[in-house]
Amino acid sequence: MSEVVSWVLHLNVREGHLGSLKTLMVEMIESTRNEKGAQAYERERFLGCLEPTAFYVYGSPNGEVRKILDGFGAKYLGELGGFMR
């Protein structure tokens, strides 16, 4: 079993927040451009501009990770014969 966990998050831009989102995206890209291994962004501002519509998780996250992802309504799609489905 692989320890790799990945996800696909579907989002809609909240009404009236496109300008804020564009500003945030520039800031996020600039602040992480030279950070090796950067994986986190400003979640509160991000979700203030975007509304999650679907969240698919591939792999087998541990219980601690699942607890966090469950808060986003994650749907888990595990491995099948070594392949992600």
Number of C-alpha atoms within 10 A of each C-alpha: 11 10 9 10 14 12 14 11 12 12 14 12 15 14 9 9 12 13 10 13 19 12 10 17 14 10 14 15 11 11 12 14 10 9 9 7 7 10 7 8 15 10 8 9 12 16 15 13 20 18 14 14 11 14 17 16 19 18 21 18 17 10 9 8 11 15 12 11 17 12 8 15 13 18 14 17 14 17 14 10 8 10 11 15 10
